[in-house]
Amino acid sequence: MKLFRTTQGAIIEDAGHFYQLSSPDWDALINREDLAHFLDGERRRSTLLPEFSLDQSGLLAPIGKQEVWAAGVTYLRSRSARMDESRATGGDDFYDRVYNSERPELFFKATPHRVVGHGQKVKIRRDSDWNVPEPELTLLITSTNKIVGYTVGNDMSSREIEGENPLYLPQAKVYDRSCSLGPCILVSDEPLPGTTEIIMEIRRGAQKAFSDSTTFANMKRDPARLVDFLFCDNSFPNGCFLMTGTGIIPPDSFTLQPGDEIRITIEPIGTLVNWVG
């Protein structure tokens, strides 16, 4: 079952049918431990929307008051890229150590006002000449440490700033419109299988500038274990989102440009589309 946040309120999609949800409080809704069971009951009581169109619904990012956090170096491809970009400054060994350690790299990514949704514009930093999107499975976690859903995330990153010095990571990662989530939340109490594929395509004008894919099987870290570390001596009254790292990184010769279209697909969640602006 999919849950959309729109200007018309919360919308449930089940088997291709859309239903208007009566609950007005998004934060209370997505912080429910029994979210899947609750939505199933609401679907049965809700009004069917036979002519509903997501393209005309005023789709919003599926976030209210939640913070967004992120895990780094959870895929081998990410480890290799980070080591390459920071080798000249002597920081490459840090990423190798993180990849092989028990403790993951976790960092703060975005407050809600820095997050955009499907169809909106992400941003590249004006003080960086090397910028990339990072496609990531993103977990929806309740305040009680339970994973109740999944969405698609785009962790916009300045490889130039991070590569200059690992201590510059917050500047490389945290800025206005540096994060995109959507188009919906796939609500499920079950983990997604390792065969689940992440696909990213970047289009520049009418041309495909980059495309690649990976699967969750290439993720070294267990999502539930990442959540355990995130909640260690940390509280999230409204729940939170956790990006789980990227296994797709464009080559060193590639950098985003204004007007680029970024498409990230994780089935069965859907496709998150953003433009650089």
KOLKESE-51643 format. One record per residue: residue number from 1; residue in one letter; z, y, x of N, C-alpha, C in turn. Coordinates in nm, 3 decimals, decimal comma, padded with zeros to 5 digits, m for minus. Each point is the difference from the previous one (the first is absolute). Last residue first. Layout:
N
    k  r      n_w      n_v      n_u     ca_w     ca_v     ca_u      c_w      c_v      c_u
  NUM  A        Z        Y        X        Z        Y        X        Z        Y        X
...
This chain:
277
    k  r      n_w      n_v      n_u     ca_w     ca_v     ca_u      c_w      c_v      c_u
  277  G  m01,033   02,318   01,794  m00,026   00,139  m00,031   00,113   00,091   00,043
  276  V  m00,217  m00,543  m00,064   00,065   00,084   00,100  m00,036   00,145  m00,031
  275  W   00,039  m00,417  m00,367  m00,091   00,077   00,084   00,082   00,082   00,098
  274  N   00,084  m00,492  m00,296   00,036   00,138   00,034  m00,110   00,064   00,082
  273  V   00,154  m00,477  m00,313  m00,108   00,084   00,053   00,053   00,139   00,024
  272  L   00,158  m00,549  m00,099   00,049   00,136   00,016  m00,109   00,081   00,069
  271  T   00,010  m00,484  m00,299  m00,058   00,080   00,106   00,055   00,142  m00,005
  270  G   00,234  m00,495  m00,169  m00,111   00,087  m00,032  m00,047   00,076   00,121
  269  I   00,322  m00,402  m00,092   00,053   00,133  m00,036  m00,112   00,093  m00,045
  268  P   00,001  m00,492   00,155  m00,037   00,046  m00,133   00,054   00,138  m00,038
  267  E  m00,212  m00,011   00,409   00,003  m00,071  m00,127   00,119  m00,094   00,000
  266  I  m00,134   00,455   00,271   00,086  m00,117   00,008  m00,001  m00,064  m00,138
  265  T  m00,283   00,417   00,291   00,009  m00,097  m00,108   00,096  m00,112   00,037
  264  I  m00,176   00,538   00,130   00,087  m00,110   00,042   00,020  m00,093  m00,119
  263  R  m00,322   00,443   00,189   00,019  m00,097  m00,108   00,081  m00,118   00,056
  262  I  m00,159   00,548   00,116   00,075  m00,117   00,046   00,027  m00,090  m00,120
  261  E  m00,351   00,430   00,166   00,057  m00,074  m00,111   00,066  m00,127   00,053
  260  D  m00,127   00,519   00,222  m00,006  m00,147   00,007   00,066  m00,061  m00,124
  259  G  m00,004   00,477   00,103  m00,103  m00,053  m00,088  m00,014  m00,151   00,004
  258  P   00,197   00,252   00,426   00,007   00,048  m00,138  m00,117  m00,052  m00,083
  257  Q   00,139  m00,307   00,404  m00,055   00,134  m00,015   00,018   00,045  m00,145
  256  L   00,212  m00,399   00,385  m00,036   00,047  m00,133  m00,053   00,143   00,004
  255  T  m00,054  m00,345   00,415   00,100   00,087  m00,060  m00,049   00,048  m00,135
  254  F  m00,123  m00,388   00,434  m00,010   00,048  m00,138   00,114   00,096  m00,033
  253  S  m00,069  m00,257   00,416  m00,103   00,104  m00,010  m00,007   00,064  m00,138
  252  D   00,289  m00,376   00,114   00,048   00,125   00,060  m00,100   00,114  m00,011
  251  P  m00,012  m00,388  m00,377  m00,009   00,008   00,146   00,042   00,136   00,052
  250  P   00,221  m00,169  m00,461  m00,134   00,030   00,050  m00,003   00,007   00,152
  249  I   00,342  m00,302  m00,290  m00,002   00,128   00,070  m00,141   00,025   00,051
  248  I   00,332  m00,361  m00,313  m00,136   00,054   00,011   00,009   00,138   00,064
  247  G   00,376  m00,268  m00,132  m00,075  m00,090   00,087  m00,142   00,045   00,019
  246  T   00,516   00,234  m00,150  m00,144  m00,015  m00,013  m00,057  m00,099   00,100
  245  G   00,503   00,119  m00,290  m00,076  m00,003   00,125  m00,146  m00,029  m00,024
  244  T   00,346   00,055  m00,349   00,032  m00,116   00,083  m00,084  m00,012   00,127
  243  M   00,233   00,383  m00,373  m00,128  m00,043   00,054   00,026  m00,106   00,107
  242  L   00,317   00,157  m00,423  m00,007  m00,035   00,142  m00,139  m00,049   00,034
  241  F   00,315   00,299  m00,401  m00,123  m00,070   00,036   00,004  m00,028   00,150
  240  C   00,423   00,069  m00,384  m00,085   00,057   00,105  m00,128  m00,081   00,013
  239  G   00,482   00,123  m00,341  m00,091  m00,096   00,060  m00,084   00,069   00,106
  238  N   00,341   00,237  m00,214  m00,112  m00,016  m00,091  m00,097  m00,110   00,043
  237  P   00,397   00,105   00,259   00,045   00,001  m00,140  m00,111  m00,022  m00,103
  236  F   00,088  m00,146   00,511  m00,114   00,061  m00,067   00,028   00,000  m00,151
  235  S   00,261  m00,080   00,531  m00,005  m00,011  m00,145  m00,117   00,079  m00,056
  234  N   00,210  m00,256   00,485  m00,088   00,101  m00,057  m00,005  m00,020  m00,150
  233  D   00,198  m00,297   00,348   00,071   00,129   00,004  m00,087   00,115  m00,050
  232  C  m00,285  m00,392   00,014   00,122  m00,012   00,080   00,065   00,138   00,017
  231  F  m00,428  m00,108  m00,222   00,119   00,026  m00,081   00,130  m00,017   00,078
  230  L  m00,427  m00,081   00,206  m00,007   00,134  m00,058   00,128   00,035  m00,075
  229  F  m00,059  m00,438   00,176   00,028   00,097   00,105   00,002   00,142  m00,057
  228  D  m00,119  m00,345  m00,294   00,138  m00,018   00,042   00,039   00,103   00,107
  227  V  m00,449  m00,024  m00,139   00,084   00,066  m00,100   00,147  m00,011   00,038
  226  L  m00,314  m00,232   00,259  m00,014   00,144   00,022   00,092   00,078  m00,094
  225  R  m00,036  m00,460  m00,064   00,084   00,031   00,117  m00,009   00,148   00,036
  224  A  m00,274  m00,166  m00,343   00,140  m00,002  m00,044   00,095   00,033   00,115
  223  P  m00,470  m00,042   00,093   00,036   00,120  m00,077   00,146   00,004  m00,044
  222  D  m00,171  m00,245   00,447   00,018  m00,038  m00,139   00,042   00,123  m00,079
  221  R  m00,299  m00,002   00,471   00,129   00,022  m00,064   00,000  m00,048  m00,145
  220  K  m00,397  m00,020   00,274   00,105  m00,076   00,067   00,133   00,007  m00,076
  219  M  m00,525   00,026  m00,173   00,120   00,081   00,013   00,112  m00,085   00,060
  218  N  m00,441  m00,160  m00,126   00,005   00,057   00,135   00,121   00,091   00,020
  217  A  m00,111  m00,208  m00,420   00,038  m00,106   00,094   00,012   00,052   00,142
  216  F  m00,160   00,261  m00,373   00,144   00,006   00,021   00,046  m00,107   00,099
  215  T  m00,501   00,177   00,051   00,080  m00,065  m00,104   00,148   00,011   00,034
  214  T  m00,487   00,304   00,102   00,097  m00,092   00,056   00,071  m00,068  m00,117
  213  S  m00,468   00,347   00,138   00,093  m00,066  m00,091   00,097  m00,087   00,079
  212  D  m00,399   00,447   00,024   00,065  m00,115   00,061   00,094  m00,061  m00,104
  211  S  m00,382   00,445   00,120   00,057  m00,095  m00,096   00,060  m00,117   00,075
  210  F  m00,257   00,538   00,051   00,087  m00,106   00,052   00,040  m00,092  m00,114
  209  A  m00,327   00,346  m00,054   00,041   00,036   00,134   00,086  m00,108   00,065
  208  K  m00,401   00,041  m00,396   00,126  m00,067   00,028   00,037   00,027   00,146
  207  Q  m00,310   00,336  m00,315   00,004  m00,107   00,099   00,139  m00,061   00,010
  206  A  m00,163   00,394  m00,254  m00,055  m00,121  m00,063   00,012  m00,122   00,091
  205  G   00,338   00,379   00,090  m00,125   00,027  m00,070  m00,046  m00,126  m00,069
  204  R   00,333  m00,159   00,255  m00,027   00,137   00,045  m00,137   00,038  m00,055
  203  R   00,416  m00,402  m00,081  m00,136   00,047  m00,018  m00,010   00,148   00,039
  202  I   00,331  m00,468   00,068  m00,006   00,146   00,011  m00,147   00,040  m00,007
  201  E   00,339  m00,452  m00,135  m00,134   00,054   00,028   00,009   00,152   00,002
  200  M   00,335  m00,486  m00,002  m00,015   00,146   00,008  m00,143   00,035   00,035
  199  I   00,340  m00,436  m00,197  m00,132   00,046   00,041   00,000   00,152   00,005
  198  I   00,343  m00,468  m00,030  m00,003   00,147   00,001  m00,137   00,040   00,057
  197  E   00,201  m00,484  m00,245  m00,082   00,076   00,095   00,019   00,150  m00,019
  196  T   00,279  m00,502  m00,083  m00,038   00,129  m00,060  m00,066   00,088   00,105
  195  T   00,203  m00,439   00,074  m00,145   00,010  m00,005  m00,048   00,132  m00,061
  194  G   00,465  m00,135   00,027  m00,053   00,041   00,129  m00,150   00,015   00,003
  193  P   00,278   00,073  m00,465  m00,029  m00,106   00,097  m00,060   00,055   00,129
  192  L   00,362   00,264  m00,317  m00,144  m00,023   00,004  m00,032  m00,102   00,109
  191  P   00,476   00,005  m00,272  m00,072   00,060   00,114  m00,148  m00,030  m00,008
  190  E   00,316   00,042  m00,445  m00,047  m00,097   00,099  m00,070   00,071   00,116
  189  D   00,166   00,207  m00,406   00,116  m00,047   00,074  m00,038  m00,098   00,112
  188  S  m00,287   00,426  m00,238   00,014  m00,145   00,016   00,127  m00,031   00,076
  187  V  m00,370   00,417  m00,167   00,138  m00,040  m00,023   00,010  m00,152   00,005
  186  L  m00,327   00,405   00,199  m00,008  m00,137  m00,048   00,142  m00,052  m00,011
  185  I  m00,178   00,521  m00,014   00,097  m00,097   00,053  m00,029  m00,135  m00,063
  184  C  m00,368   00,409   00,105   00,099  m00,049  m00,096   00,106  m00,078   00,075
  183  P  m00,381   00,192   00,218  m00,006   00,081  m00,121   00,110  m00,036  m00,101
  182  G   00,145   00,110   00,442  m00,067  m00,023  m00,129  m00,098  m00,116   00,009
  181  L   00,235   00,403   00,350   00,040  m00,123  m00,066  m00,078  m00,016  m00,130
  180  S   00,021   00,301   00,510  m00,060  m00,023  m00,131   00,046  m00,135  m00,052
  179  C   00,120   00,409   00,406   00,025  m00,131  m00,060  m00,069  m00,007  m00,135
  178  S   00,024   00,393   00,276  m00,016  m00,102   00,104   00,010  m00,141  m00,055
  177  R   00,043   00,478  m00,187  m00,113  m00,086  m00,037  m00,031  m00,105   00,108
  176  D   00,320   00,346   00,192  m00,049   00,009  m00,137  m00,126  m00,084  m00,019
  175  Y   00,317  m00,173   00,378  m00,051   00,134  m00,028  m00,055  m00,001  m00,142
  174  V   00,176  m00,369   00,396   00,063   00,068  m00,114  m00,051   00,143  m00,011
  173  K  m00,143  m00,317   00,354   00,003  m00,075  m00,126   00,042   00,082  m00,121
  172  A  m00,024   00,142   00,474  m00,126  m00,072  m00,022  m00,010  m00,059  m00,139
  171  Q   00,396   00,216   00,148  m00,106   00,100  m00,016  m00,134  m00,066  m00,026
  170  P   00,376  m00,280   00,085   00,016   00,072  m00,127  m00,109   00,105  m00,022
  169  L  m00,001  m00,246   00,422  m00,040  m00,076  m00,119   00,020   00,077  m00,131
  168  Y   00,084   00,099   00,491  m00,068   00,091  m00,090  m00,041  m00,068  m00,131
  167  L   00,200  m00,224   00,377   00,101   00,081  m00,067  m00,062   00,102  m00,096
  166  P  m00,267  m00,285   00,287   00,053  m00,070  m00,118   00,106   00,080  m00,075
  165  N  m00,408   00,218   00,276   00,139  m00,038   00,027   00,055  m00,070  m00,124
  164  E  m00,467   00,090   00,055   00,049   00,091   00,104   00,144  m00,034   00,040
  163  G  m00,225  m00,221  m00,362  m00,034  m00,052   00,132   00,050   00,087   00,113
  162  E   00,054   00,136  m00,453   00,085  m00,116   00,029  m00,026  m00,055   00,138
  161  I  m00,276   00,353  m00,148   00,138   00,046   00,017   00,093  m00,117   00,033
  160  E  m00,456  m00,098  m00,088   00,011   00,087   00,117   00,145   00,040   00,026
  159  R  m00,124  m00,245  m00,387   00,013  m00,085   00,119   00,012   00,084   00,126
  158  S   00,120   00,091  m00,523  m00,064   00,065   00,113   00,022  m00,086   00,124
  157  S  m00,009  m00,137  m00,554   00,064   00,004   00,131  m00,083   00,079   00,100
  156  M   00,102  m00,189  m00,560  m00,082   00,086   00,086   00,074   00,026   00,131
  155  D   00,032  m00,386  m00,371   00,090   00,067   00,094  m00,085   00,082   00,096
  154  N  m00,053  m00,239  m00,503  m00,079   00,055   00,112   00,095   00,086   00,083
  153  G   00,049  m00,430  m00,397   00,043   00,120   00,071  m00,097   00,039   00,109
  152  V   00,076  m00,311  m00,495  m00,082   00,022   00,119   00,045   00,130   00,065
  151  T   00,335  m00,330  m00,294  m00,109   00,094  m00,017  m00,078   00,010   00,131
  150  Y   00,407  m00,320  m00,293  m00,084   00,025   00,117  m00,104   00,105  m00,035
  149  G   00,529  m00,213  m00,185  m00,141   00,031  m00,018  m00,068   00,035   00,132
  148  V   00,468  m00,125  m00,059  m00,044  m00,023  m00,137  m00,149   00,030  m00,020
  147  I   00,432  m00,104   00,380  m00,143   00,032  m00,009  m00,048  m00,035  m00,140
  146  K   00,516   00,138   00,153  m00,089  m00,105  m00,053  m00,143   00,051  m00,003
  145  N   00,445   00,227   00,115  m00,061  m00,077   00,109  m00,091  m00,112  m00,051
  144  T   00,241   00,351  m00,255   00,083  m00,117   00,030  m00,070  m00,096   00,097
  143  S  m00,203   00,398  m00,175   00,119   00,047   00,070   00,093  m00,115   00,038
  142  T  m00,521  m00,117  m00,052   00,102   00,065  m00,082   00,118   00,045   00,087
  141  I  m00,535  m00,052   00,139   00,131  m00,063   00,015   00,101   00,076  m00,085
  140  L  m00,562  m00,083   00,117   00,091   00,077  m00,086   00,132  m00,075  m00,002
  139  L  m00,411  m00,009   00,390   00,095  m00,064  m00,090   00,072   00,104  m00,085
  138  T  m00,503  m00,040   00,264   00,121   00,080  m00,015   00,089  m00,062  m00,108
  137  L  m00,445  m00,099   00,364   00,072  m00,048  m00,116   00,132   00,076  m00,007
  136  E  m00,411   00,226   00,262   00,122  m00,081   00,006   00,044  m00,048  m00,138
  135  P  m00,388   00,284   00,357   00,016  m00,067  m00,129   00,117  m00,099   00,003
  134  E  m00,135   00,468   00,272   00,054  m00,133   00,024   00,026  m00,067  m00,134
  133  P  m00,323   00,433   00,237   00,079  m00,055  m00,109   00,053  m00,138   00,040
  132  V  m00,108   00,415   00,358  m00,050  m00,121  m00,067   00,083  m00,030  m00,124
  131  N  m00,129   00,389   00,436   00,075  m00,033  m00,120  m00,064  m00,118  m00,073
  130  W  m00,020   00,367   00,436  m00,021  m00,145  m00,013   00,089  m00,050  m00,112
  129  D   00,001   00,453   00,164  m00,143  m00,028  m00,004  m00,031  m00,149  m00,015
  128  S   00,422   00,388  m00,123  m00,037  m00,130   00,056  m00,149  m00,024  m00,016
  127  D   00,274   00,365  m00,185   00,029   00,002   00,144  m00,029  m00,136   00,065
  126  R  m00,052   00,088  m00,473  m00,088   00,095   00,067   00,026   00,008   00,149
  125  R   00,064  m00,436  m00,344   00,072   00,111   00,064  m00,098   00,091   00,074
  124  I  m00,134  m00,276  m00,445   00,015  m00,027   00,143   00,062   00,124   00,065
  123  K   00,010  m00,216  m00,536  m00,019   00,108   00,096   00,006  m00,053   00,143
  122  V  m00,132  m00,162  m00,553   00,096  m00,011   00,109  m00,038   00,103   00,106
  121  K  m00,118  m00,015  m00,552  m00,036   00,024   00,140   00,120  m00,021   00,092
  120  Q  m00,118  m00,258  m00,493   00,041   00,129   00,054  m00,031   00,008   00,149
  119  G  m00,063  m00,390  m00,294  m00,095   00,104  m00,033   00,035   00,137   00,054
  118  H   00,399  m00,336  m00,047  m00,140  m00,043  m00,005  m00,089   00,118  m00,042
  117  G   00,457   00,174   00,183  m00,037  m00,122  m00,069  m00,149  m00,028   00,009
  116  V   00,409   00,262   00,324  m00,109   00,019  m00,096  m00,036  m00,135  m00,060
  115  V   00,452   00,245   00,275  m00,079  m00,117  m00,039  m00,108   00,040  m00,100
  114  R   00,364   00,275   00,185  m00,100  m00,020   00,105  m00,097  m00,115  m00,033
  113  H   00,380   00,123  m00,273  m00,096   00,111  m00,005  m00,107  m00,010   00,109
  112  P   00,367  m00,328  m00,038  m00,100  m00,006  m00,107  m00,103   00,111   00,003
  111  T   00,204  m00,140   00,465   00,066   00,036  m00,124  m00,106   00,003  m00,110
  110  A  m00,052  m00,296   00,467  m00,034   00,112  m00,089   00,103   00,019  m00,110
  109  K   00,036  m00,296   00,418  m00,140   00,039  m00,012  m00,021   00,123  m00,086
  108  F   00,389  m00,275   00,341  m00,019   00,076  m00,122  m00,144   00,051  m00,004
  107  F   00,127  m00,456   00,268   00,007   00,146   00,010  m00,025   00,064  m00,136
  106  L   00,085  m00,493   00,319   00,000   00,059  m00,134   00,012   00,151   00,015
  105  E  m00,092  m00,485   00,303  m00,009   00,145   00,001  m00,007   00,048  m00,145
  104  P   00,254  m00,468   00,122  m00,129   00,064  m00,018   00,007   00,150   00,025
  103  R   00,292  m00,433   00,205   00,012   00,123  m00,077  m00,138   00,065  m00,014
  102  E   00,031  m00,390   00,259   00,046  m00,035  m00,133   00,005   00,124  m00,089
  101  S  m00,357  m00,017   00,406   00,144   00,005  m00,022   00,035  m00,045  m00,141
  100  N  m00,449   00,060   00,208   00,064  m00,127   00,031   00,151  m00,002  m00,027
   99  Y  m00,279   00,389  m00,074  m00,072  m00,110  m00,064   00,073  m00,132   00,019
   98  V   00,161   00,388   00,222   00,026   00,003  m00,144  m00,064  m00,119  m00,069
   97  R  m00,087   00,060   00,459   00,138  m00,041  m00,022   00,034  m00,003  m00,149
   96  D  m00,418   00,164   00,131   00,004  m00,143   00,025   00,141  m00,053  m00,026
   95  Y  m00,065   00,460  m00,022  m00,059  m00,066  m00,116  m00,001  m00,152   00,016
   94  F   00,157   00,282   00,358   00,087   00,010  m00,117  m00,054  m00,081  m00,117
   93  D  m00,245   00,058   00,410   00,095  m00,111   00,001   00,092   00,003  m00,122
   92  D  m00,321   00,352   00,094  m00,059  m00,121  m00,056   00,098  m00,115  m00,010
   91  G   00,033   00,479   00,171   00,072  m00,046  m00,118  m00,046  m00,133  m00,054
   90  G  m00,156   00,307   00,380   00,106  m00,095   00,033   00,076  m00,054  m00,118
   89  T  m00,399   00,298   00,031   00,126   00,072   00,008   00,119  m00,093   00,022
   88  A  m00,450  m00,161  m00,046  m00,010   00,105   00,101   00,131   00,076   00,017
   87  R  m00,054  m00,341  m00,341   00,011  m00,055   00,136   00,003   00,111   00,105
   86  S  m00,042   00,006  m00,505   00,115   00,060   00,069   00,011  m00,045   00,146
   85  E  m00,345  m00,152  m00,313   00,001   00,146  m00,016   00,112   00,066   00,080
   84  D  m00,050  m00,482  m00,006  m00,115   00,065   00,063   00,012   00,152  m00,005
   83  M   00,324  m00,265  m00,223   00,015  m00,012   00,145  m00,114   00,072   00,071
   82  R  m00,018  m00,026  m00,466   00,105   00,092   00,042   00,021  m00,006   00,151
   81  A  m00,307  m00,302  m00,194  m00,049   00,137  m00,009   00,104   00,099   00,049
   80  S   00,118  m00,458  m00,027  m00,098   00,022   00,106  m00,050   00,145   00,000
   79  R   00,298  m00,138  m00,347   00,066  m00,003   00,132  m00,098   00,036   00,110
   78  S  m00,171  m00,059  m00,430   00,071   00,127   00,012   00,071   00,009   00,135
   77  R  m00,212  m00,403  m00,110  m00,100   00,105   00,021   00,067   00,136   00,017
   76  L   00,266  m00,376  m00,112  m00,041  m00,002   00,140  m00,100   00,111   00,029
   75  Y   00,355   00,069  m00,395  m00,119  m00,080   00,024  m00,036   00,007   00,149
   74  T   00,364   00,244  m00,163   00,025  m00,128  m00,066  m00,120  m00,094   00,010
   73  V   00,130   00,488   00,146  m00,026  m00,109   00,095   00,034  m00,135  m00,062
   72  G   00,225   00,383  m00,273  m00,107   00,007   00,098  m00,010  m00,126   00,083
   71  A   00,183   00,202  m00,516   00,027  m00,090   00,112  m00,120   00,004   00,094
   70  A   00,218   00,367  m00,391  m00,110  m00,080   00,055   00,050  m00,087   00,114
   69  W   00,148   00,323  m00,484   00,027  m00,039   00,138  m00,114  m00,090   00,048
   68  V   00,120   00,377  m00,422  m00,092  m00,100   00,055   00,038  m00,022   00,146
   67  E   00,292   00,175  m00,468  m00,048   00,023   00,136  m00,103  m00,109   00,035
   66  Q   00,110   00,174  m00,519   00,020  m00,098   00,108  m00,045   00,055   00,136
   65  K  m00,009   00,177  m00,476   00,095   00,057   00,095   00,019  m00,089   00,123
   64  G  m00,404  m00,097  m00,267   00,076   00,106  m00,063   00,088   00,069   00,102
   63  I  m00,491  m00,317  m00,021   00,126   00,034   00,066   00,066   00,113  m00,076
   62  P  m00,471  m00,223  m00,004   00,107  m00,072  m00,070   00,137   00,023   00,062
   61  A  m00,448   00,336  m00,040   00,061  m00,092   00,095   00,121  m00,066  m00,067
   60  L  m00,365   00,158  m00,341   00,091   00,059   00,097   00,043  m00,105   00,102
   59  L  m00,418   00,109  m00,400   00,075  m00,096   00,080   00,082   00,072   00,108
   58  G  m00,273   00,119  m00,432   00,085   00,083   00,084   00,091  m00,086   00,085
   57  S  m00,354  m00,157  m00,304   00,141  m00,007  m00,040   00,089   00,097   00,074
   56  Q  m00,489  m00,148   00,017   00,025   00,120  m00,079   00,148   00,013  m00,038
   55  D  m00,176  m00,369   00,253  m00,068   00,113   00,062   00,031   00,131  m00,072
   54  L   00,153  m00,423  m00,165   00,081   00,049   00,111  m00,064   00,122   00,064
   53  S  m00,049  m00,155  m00,516  m00,076   00,002   00,124   00,087   00,058   00,110
   52  F   00,025  m00,221  m00,551   00,062   00,063   00,116  m00,088  m00,011   00,124
   51  E  m00,030  m00,152  m00,486  m00,103   00,083   00,064   00,054   00,070   00,124
   50  P   00,272  m00,300  m00,272  m00,131  m00,066   00,008  m00,105   00,081   00,074
   49  L   00,542  m00,056  m00,007  m00,090   00,114   00,016  m00,142  m00,052   00,016
   48  L   00,499  m00,186  m00,227  m00,121  m00,030   00,076  m00,089   00,124   00,002
   47  T   00,546  m00,004  m00,054  m00,127   00,023  m00,068  m00,117  m00,032   00,091
   46  S   00,502  m00,242   00,037  m00,071   00,126   00,021  m00,133   00,005  m00,073
   45  R   00,332  m00,372   00,043   00,039   00,098  m00,100  m00,084   00,128   00,004
   44  R  m00,062  m00,368   00,304  m00,006  m00,061  m00,132   00,031   00,101  m00,111
   43  R   00,040   00,126   00,455  m00,141  m00,021  m00,035  m00,012  m00,055  m00,142
   42  E   00,428   00,045   00,190  m00,055   00,127  m00,045  m00,146  m00,013  m00,041
   41  G   00,218  m00,375   00,191   00,051   00,029  m00,133  m00,056   00,128  m00,056
   40  D  m00,112  m00,109   00,436  m00,059  m00,101  m00,088   00,047   00,021  m00,143
   39  L   00,187   00,264   00,339  m00,135   00,043  m00,036  m00,069  m00,101  m00,091
   38  F   00,430  m00,109   00,169   00,008   00,115  m00,090  m00,139   00,043  m00,045
   37  H   00,039  m00,338   00,328   00,041  m00,049  m00,132   00,002   00,114  m00,102
   36  A  m00,093   00,117   00,445  m00,106  m00,087  m00,052   00,033  m00,048  m00,140
   35  L   00,332   00,258   00,231  m00,118   00,078  m00,038  m00,110  m00,087  m00,061
   34  D   00,497  m00,039   00,142  m00,073  m00,090  m00,089  m00,132   00,062  m00,044
   33  E   00,296   00,237   00,283  m00,009  m00,131   00,064  m00,084  m00,097  m00,083
   32  R  m00,056   00,547  m00,001   00,059  m00,112  m00,074  m00,017  m00,130   00,079
   31  N  m00,167   00,462   00,091   00,120  m00,044   00,072   00,070  m00,116  m00,070
   30  I  m00,388   00,239  m00,166  m00,041  m00,080   00,116   00,119  m00,044   00,085
   29  L   00,079   00,262  m00,403  m00,086  m00,115  m00,029  m00,024  m00,085   00,123
   28  A   00,232   00,414   00,026   00,085  m00,106  m00,055  m00,081  m00,126  m00,025
   27  D  m00,239   00,375   00,145   00,092  m00,044   00,104   00,091  m00,111  m00,048
   26  W  m00,303   00,211  m00,307  m00,069  m00,083   00,099   00,098  m00,056   00,103
   25  D   00,058   00,161  m00,516   00,063   00,023   00,129  m00,058  m00,095   00,106
   24  P  m00,106   00,002  m00,484  m00,042   00,128   00,059   00,047   00,021   00,143
   23  S  m00,137  m00,439  m00,346   00,103   00,051   00,090  m00,046   00,129   00,069
   22  S  m00,277  m00,279  m00,296   00,082   00,102  m00,065   00,101   00,064   00,094
   21  L  m00,512  m00,210   00,089   00,140  m00,035   00,011   00,085   00,113  m00,057
   20  Q  m00,525  m00,189  m00,087   00,082   00,117   00,025   00,146  m00,040   00,000
   19  Y  m00,439  m00,314   00,130   00,103   00,027  m00,099   00,079   00,124   00,041
   18  F  m00,496  m00,319   00,100   00,092   00,107   00,036   00,095   00,031  m00,116
   17  H  m00,326  m00,439   00,213   00,038   00,079  m00,116   00,108   00,102   00,041
   16  G  m00,186  m00,342   00,295  m00,106   00,093  m00,037   00,029   00,085  m00,122
   15  A   00,318  m00,318   00,182  m00,123  m00,072  m00,033  m00,110   00,093  m00,052
   14  D   00,401   00,270   00,043   00,021  m00,144   00,002  m00,128  m00,067  m00,048
   13  E   00,246   00,513   00,140  m00,125  m00,076  m00,012   00,033  m00,148   00,013
   12  I   00,282   00,490  m00,134  m00,002  m00,139   00,046  m00,141  m00,055  m00,015
   11  I   00,228   00,523   00,057  m00,098  m00,087  m00,065   00,009  m00,139   00,062
   10  A   00,291   00,510  m00,046  m00,017  m00,131   00,064  m00,092  m00,087  m00,084
    9  G  m00,065   00,531  m00,044   00,116  m00,087   00,004  m00,032  m00,131   00,070
    8  Q  m00,300   00,376  m00,043   00,030  m00,041  m00,138   00,124  m00,089  m00,007
    7  T  m00,186   00,152   00,410   00,046   00,120  m00,069   00,033  m00,029  m00,146
    6  T   00,046  m00,412   00,334  m00,105   00,094  m00,036   00,062   00,125  m00,063
    5  R   00,089  m00,509   00,275   00,065   00,127  m00,035  m00,109   00,103  m00,023
    4  F   00,013  m00,572  m00,028  m00,063   00,125   00,044   00,086   00,117  m00,043
    3  L   00,022  m00,572   00,082   00,066   00,116  m00,058  m00,060   00,126   00,061
    2  K  m00,122  m00,570  m00,079  m00,010   00,123   00,077   00,064   00,115  m00,077
    1  M   00,024  m00,583   00,034   00,000   00,119  m00,085   00,000   00,125   00,089
